[in-house]
Amino acid sequence: MGLISFGKISKVHGLAGEVRFFPFSRQLDNLSTLERIFIYKTSGGSPLELIISKSRIHKNSAIFKIQGVNSIEDAEKLVGSIVYVETSDLNKLEDDEYYWFDLIGLNTYTDEGQFIGVVENLVDRSLQSLLVVKNEDKEYLIPLTEPIVKEVDLERSKIIISPVEGLLE
Amino acid sequence: MPRSNKKGPYVNEKLEKKVQAEKASGNPRIIKTWSRGSMVSPDMIGLTFAVHNGRKFIPVYVTEHMVGHKLGEFSPTRTFHSHAGGDKKSKMGKR
């Protein structure tokens, strides 16, 4: 699939080469099942794969023990690195749940076939998320909820909505 | 401070009229409102409101989980900028 930025190694933990990792999403669901991460040593270079030999959740972060990193000196070299993960390594979601990186970039159409724009971002709210759909002229906010969003087709990069009158004004 | 039970829930009078009119029309339009303090009543389920947050209107599709809350709760006035990327996820809302 591809790599996505996932979090940052913030500092070393202890003397045995462990590092503390903060996820950008502040969600800890994927941390305990993750077996490998990627970092870029140089910008534009190819990613370096690191195998996680041990991990545990600590408050709102995780402590990783990375294979081959056995001293505080080696661990210090990783501090500040942005961590990337393979999207296929993330947990599978339920049918009505979507990762934001899957939704961003999808083309949005009405059920009558009219192109509205491309999903640029999402706004997270407790009961209802909003899709931020932009075209050249305008930005629209569309609630990610069933009667309005009819279909999310990830394979064809398409979202079909049935807007109530006035939503696209 | 909760509103007294004796007084009952507050719903802006004009908003209530609009809700009744849109429900009666059979093909409801989005209802624009500045009344962030109005409580979501069961009559509003299935309607879409555009609730003003001081800068723009935020669309809110009312579901049964929202009943008893105030409309303003679903139209945040401050933007939280988090780091882009990560494994953020959203659930599709249900009717």
Contacts between the chains, C-beta under 8 A, distances in Angstrom:
chain1	res1	chain2	res2	distance
A	4	B	85	5.9
A	4	B	86	7.5
A	4	B	87	7.5
A	5	B	84	7.5
A	5	B	85	3.6
A	5	B	86	7.0
A	6	B	85	6.9
A	6	B	86	6.0
A	6	B	87	6.5
A	7	B	86	6.7
A	23	B	86	5.9
A	23	B	87	7.0
A	24	B	82	7.0
A	24	B	83	4.1
A	24	B	84	7.5
A	24	B	85	5.1
A	24	B	86	3.3
A	24	B	88	7.9
A	25	B	82	7.9
A	25	B	86	3.4
A	25	B	87	5.0
A	25	B	88	4.4
A	25	B	89	7.9
A	26	B	82	7.5
A	27	B	86	7.7
A	27	B	87	6.3
A	27	B	88	7.1
A	27	B	89	7.4
A	29	B	87	7.5
A	30	B	87	5.3
A	85	B	87	7.7
A	90	B	87	5.6
A	93	B	89	6.2
A	94	B	91	7.8
A	96	B	91	6.0
A	96	B	92	4.1
A	96	B	94	7.7
A	97	B	89	5.6
A	97	B	90	7.2
A	97	B	91	5.0
A	97	B	92	7.3
A	98	B	89	6.4
A	98	B	90	6.0
A	98	B	92	7.3
A	99	B	87	6.2
A	99	B	88	7.1
A	99	B	89	5.1
A	100	B	86	7.9
A	100	B	88	4.4
A	100	B	89	6.6
A	100	B	90	6.7
A	101	B	85	7.5
A	101	B	87	7.9
A	103	B	90	7.5
A	122	B	88	7.5
A	122	B	90	6.0
A	124	B	88	6.9
A	124	B	90	6.7
A	125	B	74	6.5
A	125	B	76	6.9
A	127	B	63	7.2
A	127	B	65	5.8
A	127	B	66	6.3
A	127	B	74	6.8
A	127	B	93	7.1
A	128	B	60	7.0
A	128	B	61	6.6
A	128	B	63	7.6
A	128	B	74	6.8
A	128	B	93	4.9
A	129	B	90	3.9
A	129	B	91	7.6
A	129	B	93	7.7
A	130	B	58	7.3
A	130	B	59	7.2
A	141	B	58	6.2
A	141	B	59	5.5
A	142	B	59	7.0
A	143	B	48	7.3
A	143	B	59	5.4
A	143	B	60	6.9
A	143	B	61	4.5
A	143	B	93	6.7
A	144	B	90	5.8
A	144	B	92	5.9
A	144	B	93	6.3
A	145	B	61	4.7
A	145	B	63	7.0
A	145	B	92	6.7
A	145	B	93	3.1
A	145	B	94	7.4
A	145	B	95	7.9
A	146	B	92	6.0
A	146	B	93	6.1
A	146	B	94	5.5
A	146	B	95	5.6
A	147	B	46	7.5
A	147	B	61	7.0
A	147	B	95	5.9
A	148	B	48	7.3
A	148	B	61	5.8
A	149	B	92	6.6
A	152	B	92	7.4
A	164	B	28	6.5
A	164	B	29	6.4
A	164	B	30	5.3
A	164	B	48	4.8
A	165	B	27	7.2
A	165	B	28	7.9
A	165	B	29	4.3
A	165	B	30	6.7
A	166	B	29	4.7
A	166	B	30	3.5
A	166	B	32	7.7
A	166	B	48	8.0
A	166	B	50	7.3
A	167	B	30	5.3
A	167	B	48	6.6
A	167	B	59	6.0
